[in-house]
Amino acid sequence: MSSVVLNAYRVEEMQFRNVLDTGTQIKLENKYSFNVKYENGNKCIGIFSVEVYDLNNREDFFAKTKITAFYSYTEGMERDAIHRAAFKEVFPYAKSIIT
């Protein structure tokens, strides 16, 4: 069975700003990226960046996080499958950190 294993992760960057007045309504927008760098020995590193911000007050309310995740995977796996599985492994951690 092919698998991708998340061995470790670390938060490389974390920024947060909330200087909105009490009672201000916000409309959240987000963007993210996930890139995988492959190394020798069936190992890879995933870089997950996510930004959440208020669409109307982007400079007054935002959260940014960059996570580096370290994986091992089964030999012979297709890179597309590795990429998708690696994202699924790290996403819950990123969601928890941002929340």
DRENDO-989834 format. One record per residue: residue number from 1; residue in one letter; z, x, y of N, C-alpha, C, O in turn. Coordinates in pm, whole numbers, plus 50000, padded with zeros to 5 digits. Each point is the difference from the previous one (the first is absolute). Example, Ala and Ser with C-alpha at 12.3 -4.5 7.8 and 13.67 -1.06 7.14 Angstrom:
REM residues 2
ATOM   num   residu      nz      nx      ny     caz     cax     cay      cz      cx      cy      oz      ox      oy
ATOM     1        A   50780   51319   49431   50000   49911   50119   50000   50090   50120   50066   50104   49998
ATOM     2        S   49862   49861   50107   50006   50082   50119   50073   49923   50109   50017   50051   50111
//
This chain:
REM residues 99
ATOM   num   residu      nz      nx      ny     caz     cax     cay      cz      cx      cy      oz      ox      oy
ATOM     1        M   50000   50084   49882   50000   49916   50118   50000   50088   50124   50080   50094   50010
ATOM     2        S   49833   49879   50083   49993   50075   50125   50113   49957   50093   50034   49883   50009
ATOM     3        S   50022   50216   50060   50106   49964   50094   50009   50101   50114   49956   50115   49989
ATOM     4        V   50101   49838   50118   50032   50081   50117   50150   49989   50020   50055   49889   50003
ATOM     5        V   50011   50224   50011   50145   50002   50014   50037   50057   50137   49956   50109   50037
ATOM     6        L   50123   49815   50037   50053   50047   50128   50120   50088   49969   50104   49951   49954
ATOM     7        N   49883   50179   50071   50106   50095   49969   50102   50012   50113   50119   50018   49975
ATOM     8        A   49835   49973   50147   50089   50012   50116   49923   49957   50125   49877   49993   49999
ATOM     9        Y   50197   49979   50107   49937   49975   50129   50096   50046   50109   50120   50015   49977
ATOM    10        R   49824   50009   50141   50084   50033   50115   49939   49937   50125   49879   49988   50014
ATOM    11        V   50210   49973   50075   49957   49945   50128   49974   50118   50093   50092   50076   50032
ATOM    12        E   49785   49939   50010   49961   50111   50086   50021   49966   50148   50031   50087   50081
ATOM    13        E   49951   49786   49951   50009   49958   50141   50050   49857   50005   49964   49917   49917
ATOM    14        M   50120   50056   50183   50050   49865   50020   50021   49982   50150   50074   50076   50062
ATOM    15        Q   49862   49823   49994   50017   49967   50142   50024   49850   50011   49942   49920   49927
ATOM    16        F   50144   50045   50166   50029   49859   50023   50033   49981   50147   50072   50081   50060
ATOM    17        R   49876   49812   49998   50031   49969   50139   50007   49850   50015   49910   49927   49956
ATOM    18        N   50198   50025   50109   50015   49858   50030   50070   49989   50134   50123   50005   50008
ATOM    19        V   49798   49980   50097   50056   49983   50134   49956   49866   50060   49987   49985   50121
ATOM    20        L   49991   49918   49792   49961   49866   50045   50124   49925   50048   50110   50022   49951
ATOM    21        D   49870   49891   50145   50109   49915   50048   50038   49899   49891   49916   49959   49920
ATOM    22        T   50210   50002   50078   50048   49900   49905   49919   49872   50017   49976   49954   50111
ATOM    23        G   49984   49989   49777   49925   49876   50002   49850   50017   50011   49926   49901   49993
ATOM    24        T   50026   50221   50022   49856   50025   50007   49937   49970   49865   50046   50049   49897
ATOM    25        Q   49849   49872   50104   49928   49972   49876   49901   50112   49975   49937   50052   50093
ATOM    26        I   50050   49984   49781   49907   50107   49966   49900   49952   49895   50027   49908   49923
ATOM    27        K   49859   50156   50077   49898   49975   49899   49974   50134   49932   49940   50090   50059
ATOM    28        L   50106   49922   49817   49991   50126   49930   49860   50028   49947   49932   49910   49951
ATOM    29        E   50030   50212   50060   49873   50051   49948   50036   50127   49924   50100   50065   50032
ATOM    30        N   49821   49971   49869   50027   50125   49930   49871   50068   49959   49895   49937   49989
ATOM    31        K   50117   50191   49989   49889   50075   49944   50061   50109   49912   50111   50047   50024
ATOM    32        Y   49814   49990   49875   50049   50102   49909   49885   50081   49944   49884   49959   50006
ATOM    33        S   50150   50156   49940   49902   50082   49929   50071   50066   49882   50120   50027   50005
ATOM    34        F   49804   49997   49892   50052   50068   49881   49891   50092   49948   49891   49956   49963
ATOM    35        N   50139   50172   50034   49905   50100   49953   50064   50082   49889   50121   50026   50003
ATOM    36        V   49798   50014   49901   50049   50078   49887   49930   50135   49998   49877   50008   50013
ATOM    37        K   50203   50097   49970   49949   50136   49985   50030   50044   49857   50115   49992   49956
ATOM    38        Y   49783   50053   49974   50016   50037   49860   50027   50150   49987   49942   50081   50071
ATOM    39        E   50148   49952   49836   50036   50138   49973   49972   50031   49853   49966   49910   49923
ATOM    40        N   50048   50214   50040   49983   50039   49860   50114   49946   49916   50109   49973   50052
ATOM    41        G   49868   50013   49820   50105   49961   49908   50036   49853   50003   50116   49964   49978
ATOM    42        N   49787   49949   50048   50023   49855   49999   50109   49957   50097   50084   49916   49968
ATOM    43        K   49913   50143   50148   50096   49964   50105   49922   49965   50126   49890   50050   50024
ATOM    44        C   50169   49863   50056   49939   49965   50128   50109   49964   50100   50115   49974   49964
ATOM    45        I   49844   50026   50162   50090   49967   50109   49937   49886   50079   49883   50006   50037
ATOM    46        G   50196   49891   49987   49954   49886   50079   50067   50001   50136   50121   50021   50011
ATOM    47        I   49800   49958   50093   50051   49991   50137   49984   49855   50045   49888   49951   50015
ATOM    48        F   50224   49982   50007   50001   49860   50041   50052   49991   50142   50113   50039   50029
ATOM    49        S   49804   49909   50060   50040   49980   50140   49990   49852   50031   49903   49934   49965
ATOM    50        V   50200   50015   50102   50000   49858   50036   50055   49986   50142   50093   50070   50040
ATOM    51        E   49848   49838   50032   50043   49971   50137   50007   49848   50015   49906   49929   49967
ATOM    52        V   50207   50023   50084   50020   49859   50028   50033   49990   50149   50084   50075   50050
ATOM    53        Y   49851   49834   50021   50021   49991   50144   49975   49858   50050   49937   49919   49932
ATOM    54        D   50115   50054   50188   49975   49873   50065   49862   50008   50065   49972   50093   50076
ATOM    55        L   49945   49813   49894   49863   49999   50050   49993   50000   50152   49909   50061   50057
ATOM    56        N   50186   49873   50010   49997   49989   50145   50083   50106   50072   49979   50026   50119
ATOM    57        N   50115   50036   49811   50090   50100   50061   50010   50122   49909   50109   50037   49957
ATOM    58        R   49779   50024   50016   49991   50108   49901   50093   50117   50031   50054   50062   49908
ATOM    59        E   49963   49970   50217   50085   50114   50038   50149   49964   50002   50085   50089   49997
ATOM    60        D   49946   49782   50007   50139   49957   50008   50061   49964   49864   50122   49997   49986
ATOM    61        F   49794   49974   49915   50050   49970   49867   49905   50056   49896   49886   49956   49988
ATOM    62        F   50162   50143   49935   49921   50054   49890   50089   50074   49901   50111   50043   50032
ATOM    63        A   49838   49971   49848   50062   50082   49896   49887   50077   49932   49899   49943   49961
ATOM    64        K   50121   50187   50026   49900   50085   49934   50070   50083   49894   50110   50050   50021
ATOM    65        T   49825   49962   49865   50056   50078   49890   49887   50075   49929   49890   49947   49981
ATOM    66        K   50140   50176   49980   49908   50079   49918   50078   50051   49880   50103   50066   50014
ATOM    67        I   49847   49901   49867   50066   50037   49875   49906   50087   49918   49882   49969   49985
ATOM    68        T   50172   50140   49961   49926   50084   49907   50057   49974   49861   50121   50012   49980
ATOM    69        A   49793   49953   49926   50044   49968   49864   49934   50096   49901   49884   50039   50016
ATOM    70        F   50191   49999   49883   49955   50099   49901   49988   49931   49864   50095   49938   49951
ATOM    71        Y   49788   50075   49988   49968   49929   49877   49952   50095   49891   49954   50111   50025
ATOM    72        S   50059   49838   49853   49929   50059   49885   49922   49885   49936   50038   49883   50013
ATOM    73        Y   49854   50150   49919   49917   49895   49941   49942   50047   49867   49994   50120   49972
ATOM    74        T   49965   49784   49948   49943   50028   49869   49863   50067   50015   49917   49955   50079
ATOM    75        E   50062   50150   49846   49873   50073   50005   49884   49906   49966   50010   49917   49910
ATOM    76        G   49882   50098   50162   49880   49921   49974   49991   49870   50079   49901   49929   49988
ATOM    77        M   50200   50039   50090   49996   49876   50078   49896   50012   50112   49979   50108   50055
ATOM    78        E   49958   49781   49976   49906   49995   50112   50078   50007   50132   50110   49945   50010
ATOM    79        R   49835   50122   50088   50070   50015   50128   50026   49866   50069   50103   49982   50065
ATOM    80        D   49806   49926   49921   50020   49868   50060   50124   49932   49940   50079   49939   50072
ATOM    81        A   49937   50070   49798   50116   49940   49932   50129   50072   50040   50104   49935   50018
ATOM    82        I   49891   50196   49997   50116   50078   50044   50041   49956   50139   50117   49976   50028
ATOM    83        H   49785   50013   50060   50025   49963   50140   50070   49864   50008   50100   49985   50069
ATOM    84        R   49848   49918   49861   50057   49865   50001   50141   49998   49941   50091   49937   50056
ATOM    85        A   49928   50131   49833   50132   50002   49935   50102   50075   50085   50116   49959   50009
ATOM    86        A   49841   50149   50054   50090   50078   50086   50046   49915   50119   50117   50003   50036
ATOM    87        F   49792   49922   50023   50036   49912   50111   50102   49896   49955   50099   49976   50069
ATOM    88        K   49877   49963   49815   50092   49898   49948   50139   50057   49974   50099   49929   50014
ATOM    89        E   49908   50198   49948   50129   50063   49971   50081   50026   50128   50122   49981   50000
ATOM    90        V   49813   50061   50107   50073   50039   50122   50020   49882   50096   50092   50004   50082
ATOM    91        F   49827   49893   49909   50007   49890   50095   50139   49937   50010   50046   49978   50112
ATOM    92        P   50024   49992   49779   50133   49938   50013   50099   50088   50079   50085   49948   50073
ATOM    93        Y   49905   50182   49912   50088   50090   50074   49967   49997   50149   50091   49995   50083
ATOM    94        A   49781   50006   49949   49958   49994   50140   50045   49868   50062   50049   49997   50113
ATOM    95        K   49934   49894   49814   50041   49869   50051   50150   49997   50027   50043   49947   50103
ATOM    96        S   50034   50107   49808   50145   50005   50015   50041   50084   50122   50089   49961   50075
ATOM    97        I   49847   50151   49944   50032   50088   50113   49968   49931   50132   50082   50003   50092
ATOM    98        I   49803   49935   49918   49961   49932   50124   50090   49880   50027   50039   49976   50114
ATOM    99        T   49995   49950   49781   50083   49881   50017   50138   50039   50046   50085   49913   50021
//
